[in-house]
Amino acid sequence: MSMARSFNNWIKYRLTVSELGRMNARELSDLGINREDIRRVARKAAF
């Protein structure tokens, strides 16, 4: 995997974690995830 692609994936991961982290429990629940799942969901989205 190229360095640029790895960097873009990392950026996507960080943005996803940040966006989900700003949501409250109700909003996360509406998406079917809980706070403990944020990093797993972000990893799946980015990689």
Beta strands, then each sheet from edge to edge (+ up, - down):
end
